[in-house]
């Protein structure tokens, strides 16, 4: 099983399409970028990401663009899902394409990904939320405690959403490395060196 939830359209505010794009292929993984976080200003979508992130989004785009014509179409999406062993109907793929008012070229794809990253809560809000479950300030939250919180508090996650989250969450053994997870949520990358 790919661990990808194939339900579409997604609930409002969902970052699932973003997560699915990151999970499409084992080659696509977010960088351990060295140095500063990318700047988040300006109207040019390319200015919102560093070169490594742009390259990784380009790899994801190329994987989705099955016919390599420079645009993501309904057929590309259907073929991409089929390559993952998931058969999708035409309506499902048409609904996915509706995220863009026009054809989905790389700039439109990158704009969508940037918007999804910017639609998250501010970093300090995420930090405070995660810190509530890390009473000893270790930077890690036990997976069982984290799962219980996500299924019992606030906007409750489904089993499928939990599985999808753990597919991408940085882990330290049986614990979620929540400080690195915030970086993944906010910037699409992990801005810390691996130990």
Secondary structure, DSSP 8 states (H G I E B T S, - for coil): --------S--TT--HHHHHHHHS-TT-------SS-----SS-GGGGS-HHHHHHHHHHHHHH-TT-SSSB-HHHHHHHHHHTT----HHHHHHHHTTSSS-B-HHHHHHHHHHHHHTS--HHHHHHHHHTT-TT--SEEEHHHHHHHHHHSSS---HHHHHHHHHHS-EETTEEEHHHHHHHHHHSS--S---
